[in-house]
Structures are given as C-alpha cells and as structure tokens.
C-alpha cells in the first residue's frame, strides 16, 4: 500500500484521523498523527501489541481507560501514553470536538490497518466493521492488534472461519496490496 502524507481517514462514527508524516527513528518509524472526535465517540477497547501510542489533547476533553483500571480524563496540554500490549480506549468525553496530536511507534502496519478498519466501518455504517473485512483484518493481523470487547470464541473460531469463507468467495481482492503481517 503506497501512502502519500498527509493521509486522512474518517469513519461513520465521527472519528477523523490524519497521518501527518512518518519520522525515521532508531526505535522504528514514528507516525505523527492528528485526530478529531465528535462528542461521545472514540475507538473501542483495543490493543496494539507492537506499538506505543501517545496522544496530547489540543482541545476538548478526552476520557480514557486502560483495561481493568478506572476511567481518567485528559485536558488541553495533557498527554496520555498507551504502552504496547496495553488494552486501552479513549473517547470524546465533552460536548465539543476533541482534538489531539500524537504519534504511534513503530509504524509497522498501523496506517494500513486503521485505514482498512475505518473503511470497513463505513461499509457497515456502524462501529462494527463489515463482517468479511473485519474477519480478514482481525485474523490476518491477530499478532499485531486485538479488540478486547470481542469474545474469545468469536476471535478464535468465528472470525477465522469467516476469513476462510471470505477467501473462498473472493471477498478480499481489494486487499491485494495489503502488507504482510509481522511475525
């Protein structure tokens, strides 16, 4: 997937994410991001197994939570760091648009993955990605990303079966330039 920066994606839930640039770094490429989230929206509980994510609130009120911990809030000028392997979520906890800047490091497949997730959400018209695309992304990239709110049985049985069925039905031609999953 060849990407020109800045690269913006938007889902049907009111999240807009712009990948501004990629900075070279000894610890791996760092994707510089800016996001805007409408009130009461944000990504569900998720994990990036291989990346750290840092967000600094520029306007609005961000609610955030690490799995098993209490809800916390960040305000303009405050930063939140989500370490790799830590299930977390964040959302717009205010009544005005939430705006943040930040980074994700190392970049790995994050731009492709999030672009594809947003596109699959737009296909379905809801927070849950379109069935076959969701199964493709969450099965193929299971060593890199996880959605904590999906039951284990669904992740271990239903999604791999749906992914297999999608392959048989030719549902994944639009993923022909997808990056290889990291090992």
C-alpha positions in Angstrom: 0.0 0.0 0.0 1.6 3.2 -1.2 0.6 6.2 1.0 1.1 9.9 0.5 1.3 12.0 3.6 -0.7 13.7 5.0 -3.3 10.8 4.7 -6.7 11.3 6.3 -9.3 8.7 7.1 -12.8 9.2 8.6 -15.3 6.7 9.8 -19.1 6.9 10.1 -18.9 7.4 13.9 -17.3 10.9 13.9 -13.6 10.0 14.1 -11.2 11.6 11.7 -7.5 10.6 11.9 -4.8 12.2 9.8 -1.4 10.6 9.5 0.7 13.7 9.0 4.1 12.2 8.4 6.5 9.4 9.2 9.7 10.3 11.1 12.7 8.0 10.9 13.9 7.0 14.4 16.4 4.4 15.8 13.5 2.7 17.6 11.4 2.4 14.4 9.5 4.8 12.2 7.2 7.1 14.1 3.8 8.1 12.6 2.8 11.6 13.5 -1.0 11.8 13.9 -3.8 14.3 14.5 -7.3 13.2 15.4 -10.6 14.8 15.8 -13.5 13.0 17.5 -17.1 14.1 17.8 -18.7 14.1 21.3 -19.2 10.7 22.9 -17.3 8.8 20.2 -13.9 7.1 20.0 -12.3 3.7 19.4 -13.4 0.7 21.5 -11.1 -1.1 23.8 -8.1 -2.3 21.7 -4.5 -3.3 21.8 -1.5 -2.6 19.7 0.8 -5.4 20.6 3.8 -3.9 18.9 3.4 -0.1 19.1 3.3 2.6 21.7 0.8 5.4 21.2 0.9 8.9 22.7 -1.9 11.5 22.4 -1.8 15.1 23.5 -5.1 16.9 23.9 -5.2 20.2 22.0 -8.8 21.0 22.6 -11.8 19.3 24.3 -11.9 16.6 27.0 -10.6 13.1 26.4 -11.8 10.2 28.5 -9.6 7.2 28.5 -9.3 3.9 30.2 -6.8 1.1 30.4 -8.4 -2.3 30.8 -9.1 -3.1 34.5 -8.4 0.5 35.6 -10.7 3.4 36.4 -11.7 5.9 33.8 -9.4 9.0 33.6 -9.6 12.3 31.8 -7.1 14.5 29.9 -7.5 18.2 29.1 -5.7 20.6 26.7 -1.9 20.3 27.1 -2.0 16.9 28.8 -0.6 13.8 27.2 -1.5 10.2 27.6 0.9 7.3 26.7 -0.5 3.9 25.9 2.4 1.4 26.0 2.4 -1.5 23.5 0.5 -4.6 24.6 -1.8 -2.5 26.9 -5.6 -2.8 26.1 -7.0 0.8 26.1 -9.7 3.0 24.7 -10.3 6.7 24.6 -13.2 8.9 23.6 -14.5 12.4 23.5 -15.8 13.0 27.0 -17.0 16.5 26.3 -19.7 18.3 24.3 -17.3 20.0 21.8 -15.0 18.3 19.3 -12.0 16.6 20.8 -8.7 17.3 19.0 -5.4 15.6 19.7 -1.9 15.4 18.2 0.4 12.5 18.8 2.4 9.6 17.5 2.4 5.8 17.1 5.8 4.0 17.1 7.0 1.9 15.4 4.7 2.4 12.5 4.6 -1.2 11.2 1.2 -1.8 9.6 -0.8 0.8 11.6 -1.7 3.1 8.7 -2.9 0.3 6.5 -4.8 -1.4 9.4 -6.6 1.7 10.7 -7.4 2.9 7.2 -8.9 -0.5 6.4 -10.9 -0.6 9.7 -12.4 2.8 9.1 -13.3 1.8 5.5 -14.9 -1.4 6.8 -16.9 0.6 9.4 -18.1 2.9 6.7 -19.2 -0.1 4.6 -21.3 -1.4 7.5 -22.5 2.0 8.6 -21.7 1.3 12.3 -18.9 0.8 14.7 -18.6 -2.9 13.9 -16.7 -3.3 10.6 -18.3 -5.1 7.7 -18.2 -8.8 8.5 -15.7 -10.2 6.0 -13.4 -7.2 6.1 -13.4 -7.3 9.9 -12.6 -11.1 9.9 -9.8 -10.5 7.4 -8.2 -7.8 9.3 -8.6 -9.2 12.8 -7.5 -12.7 11.7 -4.6 -11.8 9.4 -3.2 -9.2 11.8 -4.1 -11.0 15.1 -0.4 -10.9 16.3 -0.4 -7.1 15.9 -3.8 -5.9 17.0 -6.7 -7.1 19.2 -10.2 -5.9 20.0 -10.7 -6.7 23.7 -14.5 -6.5 23.6 -14.9 -9.3 21.1 -15.5 -12.7 22.9 -12.6 -15.2 22.7 -14.8 -17.8 21.0 -15.6 -15.3 18.2 -11.9 -14.4 17.8 -10.6 -17.9 17.8 -13.4 -19.7 15.9 -16.0 -17.5 14.1 -13.5 -14.9 12.7 -11.0 -17.5 11.2 -13.9 -19.4 9.7 -15.4 -16.2 8.2 -12.0 -15.2 6.9 -11.6 -18.7 5.3 -15.1 -18.4 3.8 -14.3 -14.9 2.5 -11.2 -16.2 0.8 -13.3 -19.0 -0.9 -15.9 -16.4 -2.0 -13.2 -14.0 -3.4 -14.1 -11.2 -0.9 -10.6 -9.9 -0.5 -9.5 -8.7 -3.9 -9.4 -5.1 -2.5 -6.7 -6.2 0.0 -4.4 -7.3 -2.8 -1.8 -4.7 -1.8 -2.1 -5.4 2.0 1.2 -5.5 3.8 2.4 -8.9 5.2 1.6 -9.4 8.8 4.5 -9.1 11.2 5.7 -12.3 12.8 
